[in-house]
Amino acid sequence: MAGSLNKAVGISAGSLAPGGVETHVRILSWMLQRAGHPVALYGTSCHWQPQTVQQLNRAGVQFLVPPR
């Protein structure tokens, strides 16, 4: 669509823990990023597998969590 803007998307969670909504958040983040929407995941901590985080980082998804 001419003149449309790709809006940034922020997804917030208390903790990015394994299981639960991890699969849904991972797929949604990847799909939004592929569609041209910058995506940032916010959480108090992240306990996902390092390879999952690396894959999403390579796709352009930003993780904003405090250092461990």
N, C-alpha and C positions, 0 to 999 in steps of 0.2 A: 504494500500500500504506500503510495507516495506521501512523503512527509511524516510517516509514522516514526516513533521513537522506540528504541528498545529500552524498556524500563529495567532498572536494577532491582534485584530480588534479594531480600534478606530473610533467612530462615533461622529462627531462634529456638534453642532448646536448653533446658537446665543443664543437661549433660548429654554429650554425644556418646552414648553407651552402645556396646555391641547388641545386636538383636533388636527386638522391638521395632521401632520405626526406621532403623538404620537403612534397610533396603529401600524403603519408599523415599526417604530423604536423598539417598545416593542417586537413585534413578531420576527423581524429579530434578535434582540439581544438575545432573549431567544433561538431561533433555532441555532444560531452560538455557543452560550455557550454550549448547549446540544451536539453539534457536536465536542466539545473539543477545541474550539477557545476562548481564553480569550477575553472578551469584556469590553471596557471602553467607557462610554458616557461622552462627554465633552460639557459643556455649560456655558453660562454666568449666568444662573439661572435655577432653576427647579421648576415648578409649577404643576407637576403631583400629582395625588392623593397619599397620603402616603402609602396606601396599594399596589399600583402599584410599587412604588420604593422598598418597603420591599420585594415584591415577586421577583423582579429582583435581588435584593441584595442576597436573599436566593439562587437564581439560580447561583450566582457567578458574576453577572454583576456589574461592578464598576462605580459609579457616581463621576465625577470630576467636581465640580462646587464650586465657591467661597461661603463662608458662608454668610448667610443672615444678 
